[in-house]
Amino acid sequence: MEAFIKKEAEEKSKEIKLKADEEYEIEKASIVRAEINSIDVLYESKFKKASLAQQITKSTIANKTRLKVLATREQVLDDIFENAEEELKKISKNEKSYKPVLVGLIEEAVLSLLEKSVTVRVRKADLELAKSAAEEALKNFEEKAKFSATITFDETNFLDPEIAGGVVVINGTGKIEVNNTLEERLKLLSEGALPAVRLELFGPSTTRKFFD
């Protein structure tokens, strides 16, 4: 009887130990899984943050580079047109080449107004040459407009002597004026030629989808 009881006790002890070991393994596996999940979540969070930080850094560098390139391009264009403006100032120094320019500027302005009487303003230094140019411009105008006109020069209100040259032509009522100074013509030319100059210097834009 004592042996039987002892055997039963040993079997029960083994059963309890096996069950305890099984529960221990289950609990251990559960804890390990939880820790692994926690590590995975932490790693994923850190990875996302690192990836986001990397994207922000790349974007920041790309934007800074793009802005630097744009600023450099704008400086190049500014230099081109500044040089052109300096060249303008040389035109009026040579009467032989400057007079045809004045003829064209006066004729164009008078044709745009199409009035029988206009007033012309010039730099004081250009007055005599402009008067001579106006005679030729008026002849060309009358041939095209088929009516005669008179050109008067404002000899009290001259254009700024610092400008490169050209004319301002005012209609009979004084309410409409055509600015045909060399600076204004360069400005208009610059605005019109800017897209072509950009294309010639820098090639097609990689971000532009449509072209004229």
Secondary structure, DSSP 8 states (H G I E B T S, - for coil): -HHHHHHHHHHHHHHHHHHHHHHHHHHHHHHHHHHHHHHHHHHHHHHHHHHHHHHHHHHHHHHHHHHHHHHHHHHHHHHHHHHHHHHHHHHTT-HHHHHHHHHHHHHHHHHHH--SEEEEE--GGGHHHHHHHHHHHHHHHHHHHSS--EEEE-SSS---TTS--EEEEE-TTSS-EEEEEHHHHHHHHHHHHHHHHHHHHH-S-SS-----
